[in-house]
């Protein structure tokens, strides 16, 4: 096989040629083909309105939150039965301890509403065989 020497042998042209000043004019041609964009306008007044409304909302929230938290709420009213059950089951006071704190005027102020008449109570106690148990306890 014959040796092939690039320097001595004739070179074959590829058939493709780059036009003169192609690379220098390329960017200008591309810019001509692109549509021209209009610069985006930023409205400064609209941006200020947004900030104004945001600040106003923060001020309103900052003023209303403490009002709701600082206003005293009315305590829930307890009915008499609930209060009586609480005192009976969770207090360490006996009847004797309670009697020590009350004086005679306080005891007289206590109104005992009993639908049972004294005569009915006397009749029941006189007929009951366990009268001594009631009196001792």
N, CA, C and O of each residue as an XYZ file, in Angstrom:
548
protein
N       0.809     -1.148      0.000
C       0.000      0.000      0.000
C       0.872      1.237      0.000
O       1.948      1.257      0.597
N       0.408      2.243     -0.658
C       1.180      3.471     -0.753
C       0.957      4.333      0.484
O      -0.136      4.402      1.046
N       1.984      4.950      0.857
C       1.876      5.845      1.998
C       1.212      7.140      1.558
O       1.405      7.634      0.447
N       0.450      7.643      2.454
C      -0.282      8.857      2.166
C       0.336      9.980      2.972
O       0.373      9.925      4.202
N       0.826     11.008      2.272
C       1.476     12.129      2.917
C       0.614     13.363      2.684
O       0.364     13.749      1.543
N       0.163     13.978      3.772
C      -0.729     15.119      3.661
C      -0.046     16.345      3.082
O      -0.700     17.170      2.446
N       1.228     16.476      3.285
C       1.914     17.673      2.828
C       2.194     17.627      1.334
O       2.217     18.675      0.690
N       2.403     16.469      0.774
C       2.763     16.363     -0.633
C       1.549     16.159     -1.525
O       1.501     16.669     -2.645
N       0.584     15.425     -1.037
C      -0.566     15.102     -1.885
C      -1.501     16.301     -1.978
O      -1.534     17.176     -1.112
N      -2.238     16.299     -3.041
C      -3.177     17.377     -3.292
C      -4.370     17.245     -2.342
O      -4.878     16.149     -2.105
N      -4.790     18.355     -1.820
C      -5.893     18.339     -0.870
C      -7.205     18.485     -1.627
O      -7.301     19.212     -2.616
N      -8.193     17.786     -1.140
C      -9.495     17.815     -1.782
C     -10.327     18.884     -1.071
O     -10.386     18.916      0.158
N     -10.955     19.741     -1.835
C     -11.809     20.786     -1.262
C     -13.129     20.155     -0.837
O     -13.648     19.275     -1.523
N     -13.672     20.601      0.287
C     -14.897     20.008      0.827
C     -16.140     20.473      0.084
O     -17.169     19.799      0.133
N     -16.074     21.559     -0.573
C     -17.215     22.085     -1.279
C     -18.013     23.092     -0.461
O     -18.921     23.737     -0.985
N     -17.690     23.227      0.781
C     -18.385     24.183      1.644
C     -17.468     25.352      1.914
O     -16.318     25.177      2.315
N     -17.987     26.555      1.690
C     -17.216     27.764      1.973
C     -18.056     28.669      2.868
O     -19.276     28.747      2.724
N     -17.412     29.323      3.757
C     -18.077     30.285      4.623
C     -18.001     31.625      3.926
O     -16.920     32.051      3.521
N     -19.139     32.302      3.777
C     -19.095     33.612      3.128
C     -18.221     34.574      3.925
O     -18.015     34.424      5.129
N     -17.728     35.548      3.209
C     -16.851     36.522      3.853
C     -17.640     37.324      4.894
O     -18.793     37.684      4.654
N     -17.044     37.596      6.012
C     -17.586     38.346      7.154
C     -18.902     37.731      7.681
O     -19.772     38.433      8.195
N     -19.011     36.428      7.537
C     -20.226     35.739      8.002
C     -20.365     35.830      9.523
O     -21.433     36.163     10.036
N     -19.308     35.541     10.220
C     -19.381     35.538     11.681
C     -19.494     36.942     12.254
O     -20.051     37.116     13.338
N     -18.982     37.942     11.556
C     -19.100     39.315     12.030
C     -20.537     39.815     11.870
O     -21.021     40.561     12.721
N     -21.228     39.420     10.798
C     -22.587     39.892     10.530
C     -23.667     38.978     11.133
O     -24.849     39.323     11.098
N     -23.283     37.836     11.677
C     -24.259     36.848     12.152
C     -25.150     37.396     13.277
O     -26.368     37.225     13.232
N     -24.567     38.040     14.267
C     -25.361     38.546     15.394
C     -26.316     39.648     14.943
O     -27.430     39.745     15.458
N     -25.900     40.471     13.998
C     -26.782     41.534     13.509
C     -27.972     40.932     12.762
O     -29.093     41.422     12.895
N     -27.744     39.890     11.988
C     -28.837     39.253     11.243
C     -29.837     38.592     12.203
O     -31.048     38.657     11.992
N     -29.323     37.971     13.234
C     -30.217     37.314     14.191
C     -31.063     38.348     14.919
O     -32.250     38.113     15.148
N     -30.494     39.466     15.282
C     -31.246     40.512     15.971
C     -32.350     41.084     15.086
O     -33.416     41.446     15.583
N     -32.105     41.167     13.793
C     -33.126     41.683     12.884
C     -34.312     40.724     12.803
O     -35.451     41.161     12.643
N     -34.056     39.434     12.912
C     -35.129     38.454     12.784
C     -35.961     38.327     14.068
O     -37.126     37.935     14.006
N     -35.392     38.647     15.201
C     -36.121     38.548     16.466
C     -37.118     39.699     16.591
O     -36.831     40.816     16.160
N     -38.296     39.431     17.182
C     -39.244     40.533     17.383
C     -38.726     41.460     18.479
O     -38.124     41.027     19.461
N     -38.976     42.718     18.280
C     -38.511     43.690     19.272
C     -39.455     43.659     20.478
O     -40.672     43.771     20.332
N     -38.878     43.507     21.657
C     -39.670     43.492     22.884
C     -39.741     44.905     23.434
O     -38.761     45.649     23.474
N     -40.955     45.232     23.855
C     -41.093     46.524     24.507
C     -40.668     46.358     25.962
O     -40.987     45.340     26.578
N     -39.977     47.304     26.508
C     -39.541     47.166     27.902
C     -40.761     47.137     28.834
O     -41.747     47.840     28.612
N     -40.671     46.326     29.855
C     -41.757     46.178     30.810
C     -41.824     47.421     31.697
O     -40.825     47.852     32.272
N     -43.025     47.982     31.789
C     -43.223     49.170     32.608
C     -43.660     48.742     34.005
O     -44.572     47.931     34.164
N     -43.018     49.281     34.977
C     -43.357     48.984     36.363
C     -44.060     50.213     36.929
O     -43.495     51.304     36.995
N     -45.292     50.003     37.329
C     -46.056     51.110     37.885
C     -45.682     51.269     39.354
O     -45.942     50.382     40.168
N     -45.089     52.370     39.678
C     -44.661     52.609     41.053
C     -45.850     52.889     41.969
O     -45.807     52.553     43.152
N     -46.893     53.491     41.447
C     -48.052     53.820     42.260
C     -48.806     52.558     42.684
O     -49.289     52.484     43.814
N     -48.912     51.576     41.803
C     -49.603     50.326     42.152
C     -48.838     49.584     43.244
O     -49.448     48.984     44.129
N     -47.541     49.618     43.189
C     -46.725     48.964     44.211
C     -46.915     49.652     45.560
O     -46.930     48.988     46.596
N     -47.057     50.957     45.556
C     -47.278     51.689     46.805
C     -48.646     51.360     47.390
O     -48.796     51.278     48.610
N     -49.649     51.171     46.527
C     -50.978     50.812     47.021
C     -50.942     49.457     47.712
O     -51.573     49.268     48.752
N     -50.214     48.528     47.143
C     -50.118     47.194     47.740
C     -49.489     47.283     49.120
O     -49.970     46.665     50.070
N     -48.419     48.047     49.228
C     -47.768     48.198     50.531
C     -48.682     48.922     51.520
O     -48.713     48.590     52.706
N     -49.415     49.903     51.027
C     -50.333     50.639     51.894
C     -51.406     49.712     52.467
O     -51.688     49.754     53.664
N     -52.000     48.880     51.620
C     -53.036     47.956     52.093
C     -52.454     46.894     53.021
O     -53.113     46.490     53.978
N     -51.253     46.441     52.761
C     -50.624     45.436     53.625
C     -50.356     46.023     55.015
O     -50.609     45.366     56.024
N     -49.852     47.238     55.066
C     -49.588     47.891     56.355
C     -50.898     48.151     57.094
O     -50.967     47.979     58.311
N     -51.930     48.562     56.375
C     -53.229     48.806     57.007
C     -53.800     47.518     57.598
O     -54.372     47.539     58.687
N     -53.651     46.408     56.898
C     -54.151     45.125     57.410
C     -53.392     44.710     58.667
O     -53.994     44.211     59.617
N     -52.091     44.911     58.678
C     -51.291     44.555     59.856
C     -51.684     45.425     61.053
O     -51.761     44.933     62.178
N     -51.929     46.699     60.816
C     -52.327     47.595     61.906
C     -53.688     47.183     62.469
O     -53.882     47.173     63.684
N     -54.619     46.847     61.593
C     -55.949     46.431     62.055
C     -55.848     45.161     62.891
O     -56.470     45.066     63.949
N     -55.081     44.198     62.432
C     -54.927     42.944     63.184
C     -54.225     43.210     64.512
O     -54.605     42.648     65.540
N     -53.208     44.059     64.497
C     -52.464     44.347     65.727
C     -53.340     45.054     66.761
O     -53.131     44.887     67.962
N     -54.308     45.833     66.311
C     -55.177     46.534     67.253
C     -56.343     45.674     67.735
O     -56.808     45.851     68.861
N     -56.817     44.756     66.914
C     -57.987     43.966     67.313
C     -57.633     42.737     68.139
O     -58.437     42.316     68.970
N     -56.482     42.159     67.944
C     -56.119     40.954     68.696
C     -56.051     41.231     70.200
O     -56.618     40.453     70.967
N     -55.392     42.291     70.659
C     -55.380     42.531     72.111
C     -56.765     42.845     72.676
O     -57.040     42.543     73.837
N     -57.628     43.441     71.878
C     -58.967     43.766     72.375
C     -59.717     42.489     72.725
O     -60.381     42.420     73.759
N     -59.613     41.481     71.868
C     -60.327     40.232     72.130
C     -59.708     39.456     73.286
O     -60.415     38.764     74.018
N     -58.405     39.567     73.451
C     -57.754     38.806     74.520
C     -57.813     39.512     75.870
O     -57.742     38.849     76.905
N     -57.940     40.816     75.889
C     -57.919     41.549     77.150
C     -59.306     41.803     77.723
O     -59.429     42.139     78.901
N     -60.348     41.650     76.920
C     -61.678     41.867     77.463
C     -62.031     40.714     78.387
O     -61.914     39.547     78.011
N     -62.462     41.044     79.596
C     -62.781     39.956     80.540
C     -64.058     39.248     80.106
O     -65.063     39.879     79.779
N     -63.991     37.968     80.112
C     -65.181     37.194     79.772
C     -65.954     36.909     81.052
O     -65.372     36.762     82.126
N     -67.247     36.836     80.922
C     -68.089     36.587     82.091
C     -67.858     35.160     82.562
O     -67.893     34.223     81.764
N     -67.622     34.994     83.854
C     -67.405     33.623     84.344
C     -68.688     32.817     84.217
O     -69.794     33.340     84.358
N     -68.514     31.566     83.953
C     -69.678     30.692     83.820
C     -70.355     30.547     85.178
O     -69.703     30.294     86.191
N     -71.666     30.712     85.178
C     -72.397     30.616     86.436
C     -72.605     29.153     86.789
O     -72.985     28.338     85.948
N     -72.350     28.845     88.034
C     -72.532     27.485     88.511
C     -73.896     27.375     89.175
O     -74.317     28.273     89.905
N     -74.566     26.294     88.923
C     -75.831     26.104     89.617
C     -75.561     25.627     91.046
O     -74.459     25.186     91.371
N     -76.559     25.723     91.863
C     -76.375     25.429     93.288
C     -76.002     23.972     93.526
O     -75.212     23.668     94.419
N     -76.566     23.077     92.732
C     -76.275     21.649     92.929
C     -74.813     21.336     92.640
O     -74.187     20.563     93.366
N     -74.274     21.924     91.595
C     -72.867     21.683     91.259
C     -71.954     22.203     92.356
O     -71.002     21.530     92.751
N     -72.243     23.389     92.843
C     -71.433     23.967     93.912
C     -71.534     23.130     95.189
O     -70.531     22.899     95.865
N     -72.724     22.685     95.508
C     -72.910     21.872     96.712
C     -72.176     20.539     96.590
O     -71.548     20.089     97.548
N     -72.248     19.911     95.434
C     -71.534     18.645     95.228
C     -70.026     18.836     95.317
O     -69.320     17.997     95.876
N     -69.539     19.931     94.770
C     -68.099     20.208     94.848
C     -67.668     20.371     96.301
O     -66.667     19.794     96.727
N     -68.414     21.145     97.045
C     -68.047     21.370     98.447
C     -68.149     20.089     99.265
O     -67.337     19.863    100.162
N     -69.129     19.253     98.969
C     -69.286     18.002     99.716
C     -68.170     17.008     99.421
O     -67.698     16.323    100.328
N     -67.748     16.924     98.182
C     -66.809     15.869     97.799
C     -65.348     16.287     97.788
O     -64.466     15.439     97.925
N     -65.081     17.547     97.632
C     -63.674     17.923     97.506
C     -63.167     18.797     98.645
O     -61.987     19.147     98.667
N     -64.005     19.147     99.562
C     -63.503     19.971    100.660
C     -63.168     19.083    101.852
O     -63.732     18.003    102.027
N     -62.254     19.560    102.649
C     -61.827     18.824    103.833
C     -62.579     19.276    105.082
O     -62.246     18.858    106.191
N     -63.585     20.123    104.911
C     -64.344     20.622    106.051
C     -65.403     19.602    106.455
O     -66.109     19.035    105.621
N     -65.482     19.398    107.721
C     -66.586     18.586    108.243
C     -67.686     19.546    108.694
O     -67.515     20.765    108.657
N     -68.794     18.991    109.110
C     -69.882     19.838    109.595
C     -69.472     20.589    110.860
O     -69.892     21.724    111.082
N     -68.649     19.944    111.686
C     -68.189     20.606    112.914
C     -67.279     21.790    112.595
O     -67.364     22.837    113.237
N     -66.404     21.616    111.593
C     -65.526     22.727    111.193
C     -66.351     23.895    110.670
O     -66.064     25.054    110.969
N     -67.361     23.584    109.899
C     -68.215     24.628    109.351
C     -68.989     25.338    110.457
O     -69.186     26.552    110.399
N     -69.426     24.589    111.457
C     -70.171     25.186    112.571
C     -69.289     26.124    113.388
O     -69.791     27.091    113.961
N     -67.987     25.860    113.452
C     -67.080     26.743    114.186
C     -66.973     28.108    113.519
O     -66.809     29.118    114.204
N     -67.064     28.151    112.198
C     -66.918     29.419    111.482
C     -68.197     30.248    111.501
O     -68.146     31.468    111.342
N     -69.324     29.608    111.691
C     -70.598     30.330    111.681
C     -70.981     30.738    113.096
O     -70.795     29.976    114.045
N     -71.511     31.930    113.225
C     -72.044     32.346    114.523
C     -73.569     32.209    114.477
O     -74.124     31.788    113.462
N     -74.239     32.558    115.563
C     -75.685     32.327    115.645
C     -76.462     33.143    114.627
O     -77.457     32.667    114.080
N     -76.019     34.366    114.366
C     -76.748     35.188    113.386
C     -76.633     34.588    111.977
O     -77.581     34.650    111.194
N     -75.469     34.007    111.660
C     -75.314     33.356    110.357
C     -76.206     32.130    110.251
O     -76.797     31.868    109.203
N     -76.298     31.390    111.332
C     -77.118     30.180    111.324
C     -78.594     30.543    111.177
O     -79.342     29.835    110.502
N     -79.016     31.636    111.801
C     -80.413     32.053    111.693
C     -80.743     32.570    110.293
O     -81.889     32.490    109.851
N     -79.740     33.098    109.603
C     -79.969     33.598    108.247
C     -80.158     32.470    107.235
O     -80.750     32.666    106.174
N     -79.654     31.302    107.575
C     -79.782     30.174    106.656
C     -81.241     29.761    106.618
O     -81.838     29.440    107.646
N     -81.796     29.774    105.446
C     -83.205     29.430    105.277
C     -83.289     28.007    104.758
O     -82.816     27.706    103.662
N     -83.885     27.144    105.541
C     -84.034     25.755    105.136
C     -85.437     25.601    104.579
O     -86.428     25.684    105.304
N     -85.497     25.377    103.292
C     -86.782     25.180    102.643
C     -87.124     23.702    102.689
O     -86.558     22.898    101.948
N     -88.006     23.371    103.521
C     -88.419     21.982    103.650
C     -89.917     21.909    103.406
O     -90.699     22.637    104.017
N     -90.292     21.037    102.524
C     -91.711     20.876    102.221
C     -92.394     19.991    103.262
O     -93.619     19.875    103.265
N     -91.627     19.377    104.130
C     -92.173     18.479    105.142
C     -92.486     19.291    106.395
O     -91.667     20.091    106.846
N     -93.648     19.085    106.938
C     -94.045     19.815    108.146
C     -93.457     19.138    109.384
O     -93.120     17.955    109.368
N     -93.349     19.903    110.426
C     -92.790     19.380    111.676
C     -93.628     18.223    112.225
O     -93.080     17.264    112.769
N     -94.924     18.307    112.086
C     -95.816     17.259    112.604
C     -95.548     15.927    111.903
O     -95.575     14.875    112.541
N     -95.291     15.966    110.597
C     -95.029     14.738    109.846
C     -93.705     14.121    110.281
O     -93.589     12.898    110.364
N     -92.717     14.947    110.555
C     -91.416     14.435    111.004
C     -91.558     13.793    112.382
O     -90.991     12.729    112.629
N     -92.312     14.433    113.284
C     -92.516     13.879    114.632
C     -93.254     12.547    114.575
O     -92.920     11.623    115.317
N     -94.244     12.440    113.710
C     -94.987     11.181    113.577
C     -94.081     10.074    113.053
O     -94.152      8.938    113.521
N     -93.231     10.402    112.083
C     -92.329      9.399    111.515
C     -91.322      8.923    112.552
O     -91.051      7.726    112.651
N     -90.770      9.844    113.320
C     -89.778      9.464    114.325
C     -90.411      8.674    115.479
O     -89.772      7.785    116.041
N     -91.629      8.987    115.824
C     -92.264      8.270    116.940
C     -92.637      6.843    116.559
O     -92.702      5.972    117.427
N     -92.880      6.593    115.294
C     -93.238      5.244    114.865
C     -92.030      4.435    114.423
O     -92.146      3.229    114.201
N     -90.888      5.063    114.292
C     -89.701      4.369    113.799
C     -88.988      3.698    114.958
O     -88.798      4.299    116.016
N     -88.593      2.444    114.753
C     -87.892      1.699    115.801
C     -86.415      2.089    115.901
O     -85.785      1.828    116.926
N     -85.860      2.696    114.881
C     -84.433      3.028    114.853
C     -84.184      4.476    115.279
O     -83.255      5.109    114.777
N     -84.970      4.995    116.168
C     -84.845      6.376    116.610
C     -83.495      6.646    117.251
O     -82.906      7.706    117.041
N     -83.006      5.701    118.025
C     -81.711      5.883    118.680
C     -80.589      6.005    117.650
O     -79.643      6.766    117.850
N     -80.690      5.264    116.558
C     -79.653      5.322    115.510
C     -79.619      6.703    114.865
O     -78.542      7.222    114.571
N     -80.784      7.299    114.641
C     -80.841      8.631    114.056
C     -80.270      9.680    115.006
O     -79.597     10.618    114.577
N     -80.543      9.516    116.291
C     -80.070     10.502    117.253
C     -78.573     10.395    117.493
O     -77.921     11.410    117.740
N     -78.011      9.196    117.428
C     -76.585      9.002    117.671
C     -75.770      9.465    116.459
O     -74.724     10.093    116.621
N     -76.224      9.171    115.298
C     -75.462      9.510    114.090
C     -75.876     10.869    113.651
O     -75.370     11.375    112.649
